[in-house]
Amino acid sequence: MTNMAAIKSVPTVAKSREAGAFTKRIGYTVYRVGVHFSDTSTETAKDKILRLVRTEAESGEGAINQ
């Protein structure tokens, strides 16, 4: 059985107000993720995601096939 006092005592991370950064907690690990976008790019975020998904599907090397 899990010790509930230990779970409640895990420190929380202060929320970042920095543009392009966020934190994500998975289990007891907190990840700080920085995001950068090019000022000169002509591709939108939606276009980029669709291109990445399309390229992965065409290559047949997706996570399911590993």
MODELLER restraints for C-alpha pairs under 7 A, 6 or more apart:
rsr = mdl.restraints
at = mdl.atoms
rsr.add(forms.Gaussian(group=physical.xy_distance, feature=features.Distance(at['CA:16:A'], at['CA:22:A']), mean=6.36, stdev=0.5))
rsr.add(forms.Gaussian(group=physical.xy_distance, feature=features.Distance(at['CA:20:A'], at['CA:34:A']), mean=5.78, stdev=0.5))
rsr.add(forms.Gaussian(group=physical.xy_distance, feature=features.Distance(at['CA:20:A'], at['CA:35:A']), mean=4.72, stdev=0.5))
rsr.add(forms.Gaussian(group=physical.xy_distance, feature=features.Distance(at['CA:20:A'], at['CA:36:A']), mean=6.36, stdev=0.5))
rsr.add(forms.Gaussian(group=physical.xy_distance, feature=features.Distance(at['CA:21:A'], at['CA:33:A']), mean=5.49, stdev=0.5))
rsr.add(forms.Gaussian(group=physical.xy_distance, feature=features.Distance(at['CA:21:A'], at['CA:34:A']), mean=4.28, stdev=0.5))
rsr.add(forms.Gaussian(group=physical.xy_distance, feature=features.Distance(at['CA:21:A'], at['CA:35:A']), mean=5.73, stdev=0.5))
rsr.add(forms.Gaussian(group=physical.xy_distance, feature=features.Distance(at['CA:22:A'], at['CA:32:A']), mean=5.86, stdev=0.5))
rsr.add(forms.Gaussian(group=physical.xy_distance, feature=features.Distance(at['CA:22:A'], at['CA:33:A']), mean=5.37, stdev=0.5))
rsr.add(forms.Gaussian(group=physical.xy_distance, feature=features.Distance(at['CA:22:A'], at['CA:34:A']), mean=6.64, stdev=0.5))
rsr.add(forms.Gaussian(group=physical.xy_distance, feature=features.Distance(at['CA:23:A'], at['CA:30:A']), mean=6.67, stdev=0.5))
rsr.add(forms.Gaussian(group=physical.xy_distance, feature=features.Distance(at['CA:23:A'], at['CA:31:A']), mean=5.46, stdev=0.5))
rsr.add(forms.Gaussian(group=physical.xy_distance, feature=features.Distance(at['CA:23:A'], at['CA:32:A']), mean=4.37, stdev=0.5))
rsr.add(forms.Gaussian(group=physical.xy_distance, feature=features.Distance(at['CA:23:A'], at['CA:33:A']), mean=5.92, stdev=0.5))
rsr.add(forms.Gaussian(group=physical.xy_distance, feature=features.Distance(at['CA:24:A'], at['CA:30:A']), mean=5.71, stdev=0.5))
rsr.add(forms.Gaussian(group=physical.xy_distance, feature=features.Distance(at['CA:24:A'], at['CA:31:A']), mean=5.17, stdev=0.5))
rsr.add(forms.Gaussian(group=physical.xy_distance, feature=features.Distance(at['CA:24:A'], at['CA:32:A']), mean=6.53, stdev=0.5))
rsr.add(forms.Gaussian(group=physical.xy_distance, feature=features.Distance(at['CA:25:A'], at['CA:31:A']), mean=6.11, stdev=0.5))
rsr.add(forms.Gaussian(group=physical.xy_distance, feature=features.Distance(at['CA:56:A'], at['CA:62:A']), mean=5.80, stdev=0.5))
